[in-house]
């Protein structure tokens, strides 16, 4: 049975515009953010397969490629690292701001922006931003049938994977009864819940496991704040080729008696990717925004220039001050 939603005028208008643009496009280009997570990958594949099935010549581009753990998804073989000329529509998926798309796409004129981050900067000509949804894949689950597309088995499997990963298996505070109904809708369409859960949330490569061990050996906690880091040397010693955190933030977020967990992920000698995770009621997107980043209240990030030591000192100071303010307000 179709899921019913209450939509405000802005969302309705954006939906109508997107349907018209997708219908007339012949060579759409779909992109997402650097160091793509499961929701970004699933959203690109889900929409890309729908457009391909509709007879479009669709490019699905992720500048950092696709991690091995998500290559089980049908359609992942079509992911490219570079765009080709000739596209007539640009769609950004799961990007809160255009900087997250990477240097190659930083100046690209974006036609459609589909996202669920509360800090989204509405950088496209048409912006469909629904912060109440737990994943961008959930937005697609909601709207693709309305736009005239069929949720085939490969599409459904990709979208369910996106919802699973962004909710850490339906564990995050933004999961609702509608989220579970969406999952049921996708399972009815052929998605493999057990398989997607196992591959996306349980499976871990040997090199990623080594990376976790190296990073966790530096795990620290002070008060309600816990943190650790991933260094370039860690990646080399573990044989881990990706620039992502191998989902280590999910583990940090489960540490008991911790209100905020922080992972410092070294990208190069002068740039650090910082990820914050928090318990319900602590809005870490406010901290991330102070460093030019953004995201969700319980999960946000930013890229900060500086050495690991410099960035750690700045971030820990600001995060600790924020916790003190929240405590004074009785937030935790």
N, C-alpha and C positions, 0 to 999 in steps of 0.2 A: 504494500500500500504506500502511496506517495506520502512523503513527509510534508506537513504544512508548516509554513513559517510566516511570521509577521515581518514585513519589510518596510522600512521607512522610504520616503520619497527619493532620497539620494541613492539608495541601493537599487531601487526599482529603475531609476533613470540610467544608472551605470550599466545595469544588466541589459537593458534594451539596446544601449549603444554598443555594448560588447557583442551581443548577438548579431547586430547588423554588420559590424566590422569583420567578425569571423566568417560570416556568410559570404561577403564580397571578396575577401582576401584569397589569393591564389597561391602565394608563396610566403606563408607566415614564418617568422623567426621567433622561437620561444627560448628565453634565457632565464637563469636564476643566479643566485649569489655564489661567491667564491666559497671554497671549502663546503660544498653542498651537503646538507643533512638529508635524512630520509624524506622529509616533507618536500623539500626543494626538488629532489630527484623524482619523487612520485608525482608531483604536480606537473613537472615538465613532461614526463612520460605520459601521464593520463590525458592531458590536453593534446599533446602531440599525436598520440595514437588516434584520438577522436578526429582530429583534423586530417590525418592521413587516411583514415577510413572514409572520410567524406570526399576524398579525391584531391586534397590539397597536397602541394609539394612542400612539406614542412621540414624546417631545420630545428633540431633540438640541440641546444648548445650549452655546455657547462665548461667554463674555461679551465677548471681544475680536473675535469673528467669525472668519472663515477667510481667510488670506492668498490673494491671487490665484493664486499658483503651485499651490495645491492644489484649485482649483475644477474641474480636469479630472476629479476623482473623482466618479463617479455616486453620488448621495446627498448631495453637498455642498450642493445647493440646499435641503436640508431643515434645514440648520444655522440656529439662531436665536441672537440675542444676549440675549434675555430669556426667562425661564421663565414659563409660564402656570399658573394654579391648576388643581387637579384631578388631579395626579399621585398615584400610590399606591406608588411605589417610586423611590428615589434611588440612582443608580449613579455612582460617581466613577471615572474612568479615568485612569491614568498620573499620579496625584497622590501625591507622597510625604507631604504633610501638607495639612490642610484649608485652611490659609492660602493655598496656591497656587491655590485655586479662585477667589479674589477675594472682595471684601467682601460681595457679594450672597449668596454661598454659605457664608460663614464660620461661620454659626450653624445651618446646615441640618443636620437629622438625616439622616446618610448610612446607607443600608441595606447597600450593597455597595461595597467598595473593591477594585479590580483594578489591580495595579501590579507593577513590577519593580525599583523603586529599593531599594537595600539600606538606606537610611535611612528607609524608610516607617514612619510612626507608628501604623499600625493604628487609624485613627480611626473606622472604621465598625462596624456591628453584625456584619457578616461580611467578613473580610479575606482575599483571595486574593493573596498577595504572593510572587512567585517571582523572587528576585534573580538566579538563574542564567540566566534568559531574557534575551536581548539587547534585547527590546522588549515593551511591553504587547501590541502586535499579535501577537507570537509566543505569548503566553499564550492569547489568543483563538483563534489557529490551533490550538493544542493542545486547548482545551476546548470550543469551540463545537459540534463534532460530538458530543461526549460529552453536552452539554446538550440534544441533540435538534435542533440547527439545521443547515441545509444551507449549505455554503460556495458560494453562488452566484457568478457571475462578478464582479458589482460588489463583493461582500463580499471575495472573494479579491484583487481588485485593490487595494482599500483596505488590507487587511492586509499585502500584500506591500510597499506603499508605506511603511507604518509601520515594517516591519523594515528596509527599505532606508535610510530616513532616519536611524534611531537607530543603525545600524551604519556609517553613511557608506559605503554600498555594500559591506557585508560586510568592512570594514576594521578594525573595532574588535577588541580583544583577547578580548572575550567571545563572539565568533562561534565556533561549533562545527560539527561534522559534522551534528548535529541541526538547527542553524539552516539549513543548506543543504538538508537534507531537507524542512524546513518550506516553504522557498521553492519547492522542486520540487512539493510537494503543492499549493501555491497556484497554480502555473503550470498544473498538471494540471486545476485547477478553473477555468481560464480567465484568470488574471491575466496582464497584459501586462508582462513584465519590462523589455523595451527601452523601452517607452513610459513606464512608471513611473520608471525610472532617469533618462531624459532630462528629464521634467517636474519631478521632485522634487529631483534632485541636480545637473543640468547647467543647466537653464533659470534665467536670472536677468533680472529686469526692469531697464530702463535706470535707474530711480531707485535701485534697490538697488545697482547697479554704481557710481553716483555716490556713494552712501553709503559703500561700501567704500573708494573712493578718498580721501574726506575723512578717514575713520578711520585708514586706513593711512598717511596723511601724518604721523601722530603716533606711529607704531609705534616702540617703544623696546625695548632688551634690555640686561640687566645680568646677567652670568654665565649661568646656565641658565634665567633668568626673562625672558619677553617679554610685553609688554602694550601695549594701546592703548585708546581710548575712543570712544564714539559720544555726541555732545552733542545737545541740543535744536536748536541752530543747524544742525548737520549734517543733521538730518532735514528741516528747513525748506529749506535750500539744495539738498538732493537731491530734494525733492518726495516724500519717502518718508513715508507716512502711518502705517505700523505702529509698534508699540512694541518689536518684536522686533529681533534683531540681523542679520536678513537672511542668516543662516547664516555670518556672518563668523568665528565661532568655529571652524568646520570648517577654514577657511584657516589661522588662527593655529596650530591644532594640528599643522599640517604643516611648521612652520618647523624647519629642521635645527638640531641642537645646542641644542635647547631642551627642558627637562624639564617646565616648567609654562608655559602660555600663559594670559593673563588678559584678559578684555574687560570694560571698565566701560561699562555702557549706562545713560545718564541717563534716568530716567523722568519726573522733575520736579525742581524746585529743591532738594528735600531727600530724594530717594530714588534710589538707584543699584542697578541689577541687575548683579551681578557673576557672571561665568561663568569657571570654571576648566577647563582641559583639560590632561591630562598623558600622559606616556608610560607604558608598562606598568611596574608596580612602584611607582608613585607614587600614593598614595591621596589625591586632593584632596578627597574627601568629608569627610575629617577636618578640613580647613581650613574648608570651607563650614559644617560644623556649629558651629564656633567663632563664626560670625556668624549663627547661627539658620537656616542653610540645610541643604542635603543633596543627595543624588543618587547617582551611581555613583563607584567609585574613580577611573576615568579622566575623568569628566565630571560636574561638580557646579556648583551655583549658590546664590546667596543675594541677598536684597534688604536693603540696608543704608541706614539713615537717615544723612544728612549731605551735605555738599557733595562735588562730584567730587574736589576736592583732598584733603579730609579722608579720604574713603573710600579713595582711592588710597594715601595714606600708610599707613593702617592695614593694608590688605590686602597691600600689597607687603612691609611689615615682617613680618607673620605668615607669609606665604608663603615669604619668604626664610629665616626662622628654621626653618620646617618642612623646607625643602630641606637646610639645614645638618645638621639632626638625622638626616635620611635618609641623607645622605652619610656621617655618622659611623658609621651602622649598616651601611654598605656596600650600601645599597639601590640606588645608581646610581653 
